[in-house]
Amino acid sequence: MAGSLTVSDRGYRDLMRRMRQASRGKAVVVGVLDGDQPTGGGLTLGELAAVLEFGSTDGHIPERSFIRAYIDENRTEIEAELRAITAKVIAGTLPSMDQGLRQLGAKMEAEIADRIRAGISPENAPSTVERKGSSTPLIASGGLVEAIASELRAFAEEVG
C-alpha cells in the first residue's frame, strides 16, 4: 500500500527569512555624524558638538546635552519602537528592519532638533546673548541643528 505525503509550508520559510533579516546586527546611529566641517571658530562641527554635549574642560562652557539627555529621557519609547519595528518585520507588514530603523532614525533626528530649538538649560550667559543676539543655547547659525543626522551601521562599528 503506497501512501503520499504532502508538505504544506504555511509561511514558515518566509517567517524564518523575515526573522533572520530582522536580526542582522544593524543599529541606527544618531548625532553629528559628518563633523569635519570647520565652524569658523577654530573647531570642527564635531568638536563643537562634543564641547556643547559635555561642556568644556575649563568649565567656561557648561554641559548642554542635546543627544545623551534625549536618549535618557526617551529610552522607554525608543525601546518600544524597536520592538514594534521587529514585530512588523516578522509579521511582514514592514518590508525590512533597515527601513524601520531608518524611520526611527529620522524621528530621532527631528526630535533632537526640536529639543535644541526649544532651548536647553542652562541659559546663555548675558555676554553670549549680547554677542550672538539670541538667548537660546546651542543655536547661533543653525549649523548644529542641520548637522543632526542618522545612519545605519553594523554593530561591529558601534564602539563608543
SEMAR-164560 format. One record per atom (N, C-alpha, C, O): atom name; x, y, z. Coordinates in Angstrom, 2 decimals, always signed. Last residue first. Layout:
N
site, east, north, up
CA, X, Y, Z
...
! end
This chain:
160
site, east, north, up
N, +31.87, +53.01, +21.41
CA, +31.98, +54.38, +21.93
C, +30.90, +55.17, +21.50
O, +30.84, +56.35, +21.84
N, +31.35, +51.30, +18.54
CA, +32.17, +51.27, +19.75
C, +32.33, +52.71, +20.20
O, +32.87, +53.54, +19.47
N, +29.95, +50.01, +16.09
CA, +29.45, +50.81, +17.20
C, +30.27, +50.61, +18.44
O, +29.91, +49.81, +19.31
N, +30.66, +48.28, +14.16
CA, +31.13, +49.65, +14.00
C, +30.80, +50.50, +15.22
O, +31.33, +51.60, +15.36
N, +29.32, +45.98, +14.84
CA, +30.78, +45.97, +14.99
C, +31.35, +47.38, +14.87
O, +32.42, +47.65, +15.42
N, +26.67, +46.51, +14.06
CA, +27.04, +46.57, +15.48
C, +28.54, +46.66, +15.67
O, +28.99, +47.36, +16.58
N, +26.60, +48.59, +11.15
CA, +26.69, +47.26, +11.74
C, +27.12, +47.40, +13.19
O, +27.85, +48.33, +13.52
N, +24.37, +51.36, +10.81
CA, +25.72, +50.80, +10.90
C, +25.62, +49.39, +11.48
O, +24.68, +49.06, +12.20
N, +22.46, +53.89, +9.30
CA, +22.55, +52.51, +9.77
C, +23.99, +52.08, +9.78
O, +24.75, +52.39, +8.86
N, +22.17, +57.26, +10.53
CA, +22.54, +56.28, +9.51
C, +22.56, +54.90, +10.14
O, +22.65, +54.76, +11.36
N, +21.24, +60.71, +10.91
CA, +21.22, +59.31, +11.34
C, +21.65, +58.43, +10.17
O, +21.53, +58.80, +9.00
N, +22.04, +64.02, +12.17
CA, +21.74, +63.05, +11.12
C, +21.68, +61.65, +11.72
O, +22.02, +61.45, +12.88
N, +22.49, +67.37, +12.62
CA, +21.96, +66.17, +13.26
C, +21.50, +65.22, +12.15
O, +20.68, +65.59, +11.31
N, +23.12, +69.68, +11.26
CA, +24.10, +68.60, +11.23
C, +23.60, +67.32, +11.90
O, +24.24, +66.27, +11.76
N, +21.15, +71.54, +11.78
CA, +21.20, +70.95, +10.43
C, +22.14, +69.75, +10.36
O, +21.98, +68.90, +9.49
N, +21.90, +72.21, +14.38
CA, +20.60, +71.57, +14.13
C, +20.62, +70.87, +12.78
O, +20.16, +69.74, +12.66
N, +24.39, +73.45, +13.82
CA, +24.31, +72.26, +14.66
C, +23.01, +71.50, +14.42
O, +23.03, +70.28, +14.26
N, +23.71, +75.69, +12.22
CA, +24.53, +74.61, +11.68
C, +24.47, +73.33, +12.50
O, +24.50, +72.24, +11.94
N, +22.50, +77.86, +13.20
CA, +21.62, +76.77, +12.79
C, +22.38, +75.57, +12.28
O, +21.79, +74.55, +11.94
N, +24.09, +79.78, +14.27
CA, +23.85, +79.86, +12.83
C, +22.83, +78.82, +12.36
O, +22.36, +78.90, +11.22
N, +23.33, +79.31, +17.02
CA, +23.96, +80.54, +16.57
C, +23.61, +80.71, +15.09
O, +22.93, +81.66, +14.70
N, +22.15, +77.49, +19.56
CA, +21.75, +77.98, +18.24
C, +22.44, +79.31, +17.98
O, +22.15, +80.31, +18.65
N, +22.85, +76.79, +22.12
CA, +23.18, +75.85, +21.03
C, +22.75, +76.32, +19.65
O, +22.97, +75.62, +18.67
N, +20.32, +78.66, +23.89
CA, +21.59, +77.94, +23.82
C, +21.65, +77.01, +22.61
O, +20.63, +76.51, +22.14
N, +18.79, +81.63, +23.13
CA, +18.61, +80.19, +23.00
C, +19.97, +79.50, +22.89
O, +20.70, +79.72, +21.93
N, +19.05, +84.33, +23.05
CA, +19.18, +83.71, +24.37
C, +19.05, +82.19, +24.31
O, +19.19, +81.53, +25.33
N, +20.94, +86.17, +20.68
CA, +19.88, +85.21, +20.99
C, +20.13, +84.62, +22.37
O, +21.27, +84.44, +22.79
N, +23.16, +87.58, +19.87
CA, +21.85, +88.17, +19.64
C, +20.70, +87.23, +19.92
O, +19.58, +87.46, +19.45
N, +25.78, +86.96, +20.34
CA, +25.10, +86.25, +19.25
C, +23.68, +86.74, +18.99
O, +23.07, +86.37, +17.99
N, +26.56, +88.84, +22.33
CA, +27.42, +88.55, +21.19
C, +26.64, +87.93, +20.04
O, +26.81, +88.33, +18.89
N, +24.45, +88.80, +24.21
CA, +24.82, +90.06, +23.55
C, +25.61, +89.80, +22.27
O, +25.38, +90.45, +21.25
N, +24.55, +86.13, +24.99
CA, +23.33, +86.66, +24.39
C, +23.64, +87.93, +23.62
O, +23.15, +88.13, +22.51
N, +27.10, +86.13, +26.15
CA, +26.83, +85.30, +24.96
C, +25.59, +85.79, +24.24
O, +25.57, +85.87, +23.01
N, +26.73, +87.79, +28.32
CA, +27.72, +88.16, +27.30
C, +27.52, +87.36, +26.02
O, +27.75, +87.88, +24.93
N, +24.78, +86.37, +29.82
CA, +24.44, +87.66, +29.19
C, +25.44, +88.07, +28.11
O, +25.04, +88.65, +27.10
N, +24.91, +82.87, +28.95
CA, +25.38, +83.99, +29.76
C, +24.99, +85.30, +29.06
O, +24.89, +85.33, +27.84
N, +22.04, +80.87, +28.22
CA, +23.28, +81.53, +27.82
C, +23.63, +82.65, +28.80
O, +22.75, +83.27, +29.40
N, +20.74, +78.53, +30.66
CA, +20.62, +79.64, +29.71
C, +21.99, +80.18, +29.34
O, +22.98, +79.98, +30.06
N, +21.71, +75.03, +30.84
CA, +21.43, +76.35, +31.39
C, +21.36, +77.42, +30.30
O, +21.85, +77.23, +29.18
N, +18.85, +74.00, +28.92
CA, +19.46, +74.75, +30.02
C, +20.87, +74.24, +30.26
O, +21.19, +73.10, +29.91
N, +17.94, +74.44, +25.61
CA, +18.47, +73.50, +26.59
C, +19.17, +74.31, +27.67
O, +19.98, +75.20, +27.38
N, +15.39, +75.03, +23.32
CA, +16.31, +75.58, +24.31
C, +16.67, +74.57, +25.37
O, +15.81, +73.91, +25.95
N, +14.02, +74.30, +21.11
CA, +13.23, +74.68, +22.29
C, +14.10, +75.29, +23.38
O, +13.60, +75.99, +24.27
N, +16.04, +73.47, +19.38
CA, +15.30, +74.71, +19.08
C, +14.51, +75.22, +20.29
O, +14.35, +76.43, +20.46
N, +16.75, +71.03, +20.61
CA, +17.72, +72.13, +20.54
C, +16.99, +73.45, +20.33
O, +17.27, +74.44, +21.00
N, +14.37, +69.59, +20.24
CA, +14.89, +69.79, +21.60
C, +15.88, +70.96, +21.61
O, +15.84, +71.80, +22.51
N, +14.26, +69.47, +17.47
CA, +13.22, +70.21, +18.20
C, +13.68, +70.54, +19.62
O, +13.41, +71.62, +20.13
N, +16.48, +67.79, +17.06
CA, +16.49, +69.15, +16.52
C, +15.45, +70.02, +17.24
O, +15.73, +71.17, +17.57
N, +15.47, +65.49, +18.29
CA, +16.68, +66.13, +18.84
C, +16.77, +67.57, +18.34
O, +17.10, +68.47, +19.11
N, +13.31, +64.96, +16.58
CA, +13.06, +65.24, +17.99
C, +14.27, +65.89, +18.66
O, +14.10, +66.75, +19.52
N, +14.59, +64.48, +14.13
CA, +13.62, +65.58, +14.25
C, +13.41, +65.95, +15.72
O, +13.34, +67.13, +16.05
N, +16.14, +62.20, +14.80
CA, +16.76, +63.43, +14.29
C, +15.85, +64.62, +14.52
O, +16.27, +65.65, +15.05
N, +14.09, +60.38, +15.44
CA, +15.00, +60.83, +16.48
C, +15.72, +62.11, +16.06
O, +15.90, +63.02, +16.88
N, +12.95, +60.02, +12.90
CA, +12.13, +60.53, +14.00
C, +13.03, +61.09, +15.11
O, +12.75, +62.16, +15.66
N, +15.11, +58.92, +11.53
CA, +14.55, +60.20, +11.08
C, +13.70, +60.83, +12.19
O, +13.74, +62.05, +12.38
N, +15.40, +56.50, +12.98
CA, +16.47, +57.49, +12.95
C, +15.96, +58.86, +12.55
O, +16.35, +59.87, +13.14
N, +12.98, +55.25, +12.33
CA, +13.26, +55.58, +13.72
C, +14.35, +56.65, +13.79
O, +14.25, +57.60, +14.56
N, +13.43, +54.88, +9.58
CA, +12.29, +55.69, +10.05
C, +12.51, +56.14, +11.49
O, +12.23, +57.29, +11.83
N, +15.64, +53.16, +9.70
CA, +15.77, +54.48, +9.06
C, +14.65, +55.41, +9.49
O, +14.88, +56.60, +9.74
N, +14.45, +50.97, +10.92
CA, +15.50, +51.69, +11.63
C, +15.73, +53.07, +11.03
O, +15.98, +54.03, +11.75
N, +12.66, +50.20, +8.87
CA, +12.16, +50.61, +10.19
C, +13.18, +51.41, +10.97
O, +12.85, +52.40, +11.60
N, +14.50, +49.53, +6.86
CA, +13.51, +50.59, +6.63
C, +12.98, +51.10, +7.97
O, +12.85, +52.31, +8.16
N, +15.88, +47.41, +8.10
CA, +16.59, +48.62, +7.69
C, +15.62, +49.78, +7.50
O, +15.90, +50.90, +7.95
N, +13.92, +45.50, +8.29
CA, +14.38, +46.13, +9.52
C, +15.12, +47.42, +9.19
O, +14.99, +48.41, +9.91
N, +11.40, +45.69, +5.72
CA, +12.73, +45.36, +6.21
C, +13.03, +46.07, +7.52
O, +12.46, +47.12, +7.81
N, +8.57, +45.99, +5.23
CA, +9.43, +45.21, +4.33
C, +10.79, +44.82, +4.90
O, +11.30, +43.74, +4.60
N, +6.09, +45.32, +7.51
CA, +7.17, +46.25, +7.21
C, +8.20, +45.47, +6.40
O, +8.65, +44.41, +6.84
N, +4.49, +43.17, +7.74
CA, +3.83, +44.45, +7.46
C, +4.83, +45.58, +7.23
O, +4.45, +46.67, +6.81
N, +5.54, +40.76, +8.54
CA, +5.51, +41.04, +7.11
C, +4.81, +42.34, +6.76
O, +4.57, +42.60, +5.58
N, +6.01, +40.05, +11.10
CA, +4.64, +39.88, +10.62
C, +4.52, +40.15, +9.12
O, +3.52, +39.80, +8.50
N, +8.68, +40.84, +11.26
CA, +8.35, +39.42, +11.39
C, +6.95, +39.15, +10.85
O, +6.72, +38.12, +10.22
N, +8.32, +43.61, +11.04
CA, +9.13, +42.90, +10.05
C, +8.77, +41.41, +10.07
O, +8.58, +40.80, +9.02
N, +6.77, +44.13, +13.32
CA, +6.22, +44.41, +11.99
C, +7.00, +43.69, +10.90
O, +6.41, +43.20, +9.93
N, +8.56, +43.43, +15.36
CA, +7.29, +42.68, +15.22
C, +6.69, +42.90, +13.83
O, +6.16, +41.96, +13.24
N, +10.52, +45.40, +14.96
CA, +10.85, +43.99, +14.81
C, +9.60, +43.16, +14.59
O, +9.57, +42.28, +13.73
N, +8.99, +47.70, +15.58
CA, +9.59, +47.54, +14.25
C, +9.90, +46.07, +14.00
O, +9.57, +45.54, +12.93
N, +8.41, +47.21, +18.28
CA, +7.32, +47.30, +17.31
C, +7.84, +47.11, +15.88
O, +7.20, +46.45, +15.07
N, +10.96, +47.33, +19.41
CA, +10.19, +46.08, +19.50
C, +9.07, +46.08, +18.46
O, +8.82, +45.05, +17.82
N, +11.55, +50.01, +18.83
CA, +12.38, +48.94, +18.26
C, +11.65, +47.60, +18.30
O, +11.71, +46.82, +17.35
N, +9.59, +51.27, +20.38
CA, +9.56, +51.42, +18.92
C, +10.39, +50.33, +18.25
O, +9.99, +49.79, +17.22
N, +10.49, +50.60, +22.93
CA, +9.17, +50.12, +22.48
C, +9.06, +50.20, +20.96
O, +8.51, +49.31, +20.32
N, +12.92, +52.00, +22.94
CA, +12.93, +50.53, +23.04
C, +11.60, +49.95, +22.58
O, +11.58, +48.91, +21.91
N, +11.89, +54.61, +22.81
CA, +12.77, +54.12, +21.75
C, +12.80, +52.60, +21.75
O, +12.71, +51.97, +20.70
N, +10.46, +54.77, +25.22
CA, +9.75, +54.90, +23.95
C, +10.59, +54.36, +22.79
O, +10.05, +53.72, +21.88
N, +12.57, +54.47, +27.09
CA, +11.44, +53.54, +27.09
C, +10.70, +53.57, +25.75
O, +10.36, +52.52, +25.21
N, +14.28, +56.72, +26.44
CA, +14.73, +55.32, +26.32
C, +13.56, +54.33, +26.23
O, +13.57, +53.45, +25.38
N, +14.01, +59.43, +26.65
CA, +13.11, +58.72, +25.72
C, +13.44, +57.24, +25.57
O, +12.93, +56.59, +24.67
N, +15.93, +60.43, +28.37
CA, +14.53, +60.79, +28.60
C, +13.56, +59.97, +27.76
O, +12.39, +59.83, +28.14
N, +18.30, +59.40, +27.19
CA, +17.92, +59.04, +28.56
C, +16.43, +59.29, +28.80
O, +15.75, +58.45, +29.39
N, +18.23, +60.71, +24.68
CA, +18.17, +59.25, +24.76
C, +17.71, +58.81, +26.15
O, +16.83, +57.96, +26.27
N, +18.47, +63.40, +25.55
CA, +17.31, +62.97, +24.74
C, +17.14, +61.45, +24.86
O, +16.04, +60.96, +25.10
N, +20.95, +63.31, +26.81
CA, +19.76, +63.58, +27.62
C, +18.49, +63.17, +26.87
O, +17.55, +62.66, +27.48
N, +22.61, +62.80, +24.56
CA, +22.52, +61.83, +25.67
C, +21.27, +62.05, +26.50
O, +20.60, +61.08, +26.87
N, +21.99, +65.19, +22.98
CA, +21.82, +63.82, +22.49
C, +21.65, +62.85, +23.64
O, +20.64, +62.14, +23.71
N, +22.37, +67.52, +24.32
CA, +21.25, +67.51, +23.38
C, +21.02, +66.11, +22.81
O, +19.98, +65.86, +22.21
N, +23.57, +68.81, +27.21
CA, +23.40, +67.55, +26.48
C, +22.16, +67.60, +25.60
O, +21.04, +67.70, +26.10
N, +25.48, +70.98, +27.95
CA, +24.11, +71.12, +27.47
C, +23.83, +69.92, +26.58
O, +23.85, +70.01, +25.35
N, +27.85, +71.99, +30.29
CA, +27.26, +70.85, +29.58
C, +25.81, +71.19, +29.23
O, +25.03, +71.62, +30.08
N, +29.18, +75.35, +29.82
CA, +28.55, +74.28, +30.59
C, +28.02, +73.16, +29.70
O, +27.79, +73.35, +28.51
N, +32.27, +76.68, +29.24
CA, +31.03, +76.32, +28.54
C, +30.40, +75.17, +29.30
O, +31.01, +74.11, +29.42
N, +34.23, +76.78, +31.24
CA, +33.68, +78.03, +30.70
C, +32.36, +77.79, +29.97
O, +31.44, +78.60, +30.06
N, +35.49, +74.48, +32.03
CA, +34.26, +74.86, +32.73
C, +33.62, +76.14, +32.22
O, +32.57, +76.54, +32.73
N, +37.59, +73.47, +30.66
CA, +37.89, +74.57, +31.58
C, +36.66, +75.06, +32.34
O, +36.77, +75.94, +33.19
N, +36.41, +71.61, +29.03
CA, +37.26, +71.11, +30.11
C, +37.61, +72.21, +31.11
O, +37.89, +71.93, +32.27
N, +32.94, +72.31, +28.32
CA, +34.38, +72.48, +28.06
C, +35.18, +72.02, +29.27
O, +34.69, +72.05, +30.40
N, +30.32, +69.89, +27.77
CA, +30.89, +71.05, +28.45
C, +32.37, +71.12, +28.17
O, +33.00, +70.12, +27.81
N, +29.15, +67.88, +26.27
CA, +29.80, +67.52, +27.54
C, +30.28, +68.71, +28.36
O, +30.61, +68.55, +29.54
N, +27.88, +69.17, +24.08
CA, +27.27, +67.99, +24.70
C, +27.82, +67.74, +26.10
O, +27.07, +67.42, +27.02
N, +29.71, +71.16, +23.35
CA, +28.36, +71.53, +23.78
C, +27.67, +70.39, +24.52
O, +26.95, +70.62, +25.48
N, +31.92, +69.59, +22.66
CA, +32.04, +70.58, +23.73
C, +30.65, +70.95, +24.25
O, +30.45, +71.06, +25.46
N, +30.78, +68.12, +20.52
CA, +31.27, +67.42, +21.72
C, +31.40, +68.38, +22.90
O, +31.04, +68.03, +24.03
N, +30.26, +70.18, +18.69
CA, +29.14, +69.38, +19.22
C, +29.56, +68.65, +20.50
O, +28.79, +68.57, +21.45
N, +32.89, +70.97, +18.14
CA, +31.97, +71.90, +18.79
C, +30.80, +71.14, +19.42
O, +30.41, +71.43, +20.55
N, +33.77, +68.67, +16.82
CA, +34.42, +69.10, +18.06
C, +33.52, +70.05, +18.84
O, +33.41, +69.94, +20.06
N, +32.05, +68.72, +14.60
CA, +32.04, +67.59, +15.51
C, +32.67, +67.93, +16.86
O, +32.17, +67.54, +17.91
N, +32.80, +71.09, +13.35
CA, +31.44, +70.97, +13.86
C, +31.34, +69.81, +14.86
O, +30.63, +69.92, +15.86
N, +36.08, +72.03, +14.51
CA, +35.18, +71.43, +13.52
C, +33.80, +71.35, +14.15
O, +33.66, +71.52, +15.36
N, +37.26, +75.25, +15.58
CA, +36.85, +73.88, +15.85
C, +36.08, +73.34, +14.65
O, +35.51, +74.11, +13.87
N, +37.67, +77.86, +14.90
CA, +38.84, +77.04, +15.18
C, +38.52, +75.60, +15.50
O, +39.44, +74.79, +15.69
N, +35.32, +79.00, +14.18
CA, +35.84, +79.33, +15.50
C, +37.04, +78.49, +15.87
O, +37.39, +78.42, +17.05
N, +34.45, +78.02, +11.87
CA, +34.90, +79.41, +11.84
C, +35.47, +79.85, +13.17
O, +36.04, +80.93, +13.29
N, +33.91, +75.38, +11.77
CA, +32.84, +76.26, +12.25
C, +33.20, +77.73, +12.14
O, +32.34, +78.59, +12.29
N, +34.60, +72.93, +9.23
CA, +35.05, +73.97, +10.17
C, +33.88, +74.87, +10.57
O, +32.97, +75.09, +9.77
N, +33.39, +69.60, +9.12
CA, +33.32, +70.96, +8.61
C, +33.82, +71.95, +9.66
O, +33.50, +71.81, +10.84
N, +33.30, +67.06, +10.20
CA, +34.60, +67.56, +9.76
C, +34.58, +69.01, +9.29
O, +35.64, +69.60, +9.09
N, +31.10, +65.57, +11.09
CA, +31.53, +66.72, +11.85
C, +32.85, +67.32, +11.43
O, +33.46, +68.04, +12.21
N, +28.76, +63.86, +10.45
CA, +29.71, +64.41, +9.48
C, +30.25, +65.70, +10.07
O, +29.91, +66.79, +9.62
N, +27.19, +63.31, +12.65
CA, +27.96, +62.22, +12.04
C, +29.00, +62.71, +11.05
O, +30.02, +62.05, +10.83
N, +25.86, +64.07, +15.37
CA, +26.60, +64.88, +14.40
C, +27.60, +63.93, +13.75
O, +28.71, +63.76, +14.23
N, +23.28, +61.55, +15.55
CA, +24.15, +62.57, +16.14
C, +24.74, +63.45, +15.06
O, +24.19, +63.56, +13.97
N, +22.53, +58.14, +15.69
CA, +22.01, +59.50, +15.53
C, +22.96, +60.47, +16.22
O, +23.38, +60.23, +17.35
N, +22.33, +55.00, +14.21
CA, +23.19, +55.93, +14.95
C, +22.69, +57.34, +14.64
O, +22.46, +57.69, +13.48
N, +20.84, +51.91, +14.41
CA, +20.70, +53.26, +13.89
C, +21.51, +54.16, +14.82
O, +21.40, +54.09, +16.05
N, +22.32, +48.77, +13.63
CA, +21.90, +49.76, +14.61
C, +21.73, +51.09, +13.89
O, +22.39, +51.36, +12.89
N, +22.19, +45.26, +12.85
CA, +22.30, +46.67, +12.47
C, +21.84, +47.54, +13.63
O, +21.07, +47.11, +14.49
N, +21.94, +42.47, +12.93
CA, +23.04, +43.14, +13.62
C, +23.25, +44.58, +13.20
O, +24.38, +45.07, +13.21
N, +19.75, +41.19, +11.80
CA, +21.02, +41.21, +11.06
C, +22.14, +41.96, +11.74
O, +23.22, +42.08, +11.16
N, +17.12, +40.45, +12.47
CA, +18.19, +40.41, +13.48
C, +19.57, +40.42, +12.84
O, +20.47, +39.71, +13.31
N, +15.42, +40.47, +10.33
CA, +15.16, +41.41, +11.42
C, +16.31, +41.47, +12.42
O, +16.44, +42.45, +13.15
N, +16.31, +38.34, +8.80
CA, +16.53, +39.70, +8.31
C, +16.37, +40.71, +9.44
O, +17.10, +41.70, +9.49
N, +15.39, +36.22, +10.34
CA, +16.84, +36.38, +10.12
C, +17.15, +37.81, +9.69
O, +18.12, +38.41, +10.14
N, +12.63, +36.74, +10.10
CA, +13.26, +36.77, +11.43
C, +14.77, +36.94, +11.30
O, +15.38, +37.71, +12.05
N, +12.24, +36.41, +7.35
CA, +11.99, +37.72, +7.95
C, +12.64, +37.82, +9.33
O, +13.16, +38.88, +9.68
N, +12.86, +33.66, +7.15
CA, +13.63, +34.64, +6.39
C, +13.47, +36.02, +7.01
O, +14.45, +36.74, +7.18
N, +10.82, +32.59, +8.75
CA, +12.22, +32.41, +9.15
C, +13.12, +33.41, +8.42
O, +14.06, +33.95, +9.01
N, +8.59, +33.33, +7.18
CA, +8.73, +33.81, +8.55
C, +10.18, +33.71, +9.01
O, +10.70, +34.66, +9.60
N, +9.10, +31.82, +4.88
CA, +9.08, +33.27, +4.79
C, +9.24, +33.89, +6.17
O, +9.95, +34.88, +6.32
N, +8.89, +29.23, +5.95
CA, +10.14, +29.68, +5.34
C, +10.21, +31.20, +5.25
O, +11.25, +31.79, +5.52
N, +6.18, +29.27, +6.90
CA, +7.31, +29.05, +7.79
C, +8.61, +29.58, +7.20
O, +9.35, +30.29, +7.87
N, +3.93, +29.42, +5.36
CA, +4.63, +30.66, +5.62
C, +5.84, +30.51, +6.51
O, +6.48, +31.50, +6.86
N, +3.13, +26.76, +5.32
CA, +2.13, +27.81, +5.55
C, +2.81, +29.12, +5.96
O, +2.30, +29.85, +6.82
N, +3.89, +24.36, +3.31
CA, +4.60, +25.42, +4.01
C, +3.62, +26.58, +4.14
O, +3.34, +27.29, +3.18
N, +2.98, +21.11, +3.40
CA, +2.43, +22.43, +3.16
C, +3.20, +23.46, +3.98
O, +3.16, +23.42, +5.21
N, +3.59, +18.14, +1.90
CA, +4.12, +19.10, +2.86
C, +3.62, +20.48, +2.46
O, +3.80, +20.94, +1.34
N, +2.06, +15.11, +1.65
CA, +2.06, +16.47, +1.12
C, +2.55, +17.40, +2.22
O, +1.99, +17.44, +3.32
N, +2.62, +11.87, +0.79
CA, +2.81, +12.87, +1.82
C, +2.85, +14.23, +1.14
O, +3.59, +14.44, +0.18
N, +1.02, +8.78, +0.20
CA, +1.62, +10.02, -0.27
C, +1.66, +11.01, +0.89
O, +0.85, +10.97, +1.82
N, +1.56, +5.25, +0.00
CA, +0.92, +6.46, +0.52
C, +1.58, +7.70, -0.06
O, +2.61, +7.62, -0.74
N, +0.81, +2.01, -1.04
CA, +1.62, +3.21, -1.18
C, +0.84, +4.40, -0.65
O, -0.37, +4.52, -0.84
N, +0.84, -1.15, +0.00
CA, +0.00, +0.00, +0.00
C, +0.90, +1.24, +0.00
O, +1.65, +1.47, +0.95
! end
